[in-house]
């Protein structure tokens, strides 16, 4: 699982990069066979109240062919990344459940 970070206007320190990699491994570690690459884009933004925020957009390329993408905002880089990775993890779970077929316990009632 390869993490590629793009940060056109956001500075990421070495310790932050280490924490981001740890978060990635903790959240998506069980999907390493399914994940080809993880691309994270960090951008500075301003919310509707004028507060400075960080937007984190993540694209995860899945094997054999698939994509999970999310975008969230937070005031800290680590929080934005964690929220995006958590959403992507739920997307991957839903895609895996959908590809295996419907559960027999789901009768539609």
N, C-alpha and C positions, 0 to 999 in steps of 0.2 A: 504494500500500500504506500504509494508515493504522495506526499503532501507538497503542493506547489502554492506558494503565497504570492499574491500580487498586491502591492500597496502603493498606489501612485502618490498619495499625499498623507499617508499614515506611517509613523515611525514605530517599528517593532524592535524591542531590545532582545538580546540573547536569552535572558531569563523568560521573557514573554514567549519567545519562539519555543523554548523547552516546554513551557506549560501548555502551549497549543498542541504540540506533538503528543504530550502525555494525555491530554483530553481526547485527542483523536484516537489514540490507541485504546483508551478506556471505553469510549463510547462505541467504537466500530471494530474492536478487536476480533469479535467472533465472525465478522464478515470479510476477513482478509482474503479469503479465496474468491469472493465475489467482486471485490473492488479492484479496478484497474488503476485509477488515479483519483486524487481529491484536489480540486482547485478552489482556493479561497481568495476572494477579492475583498479588500478592506478600503472603505472610502469615508472621508469626513462628510458629515451632513448636518443639517439643522432641522429640528422638529417644528411642529406648528406653534410651539410656545417660545421658540427662539433658543432653545437649549442645544448645545453642541452634542452630537451623537456620532457613533461609529456604525456604519452600515456594513454588514458582513454577508456576502453572497457566496454560496458554496455550490459547486457542481461535482457530483460524484459519478464517475464513469463506471458502470457495472458490466461484468462479464456474463454472458457472451455479448449481449448488446442491451444496454439499458442506461438510464440516466435518472439520478435523483438530484433535484436542485431546490435550494431554499434561499431566502434572504430575510434577515432580521436586523433590528437595530438595538443598540444599548449604549450606555455611557462609557463602558470600558471594552477594550478589545477582547479580553478573555470572556466576558459575559456574552458579547455578540457572537463569538465563535461557538461557545457552548450551546447557546440557544439554536443556532443554525444547525450544528451537528446533531442535536437532539431531534430536531424536526426531520432532518435527512434520515436519521435512524428509523423514525416512525414510517417514513415513506418506503424505505427498503423493506421493513417488516410487512407493510401492506402489499408491496409488489410480490414478495415471496409467498405470502398467503394466497394472493390472487392467482399466481402461476401454478399452485398446487391444486387448485379447484376449490369449490365451496365446501364448507364443513357440513357434515351430515346433521349436526345439531341445529344448524340454521335452517329452519323450516319456513321462514318468512312470515310468521304470525306476529 
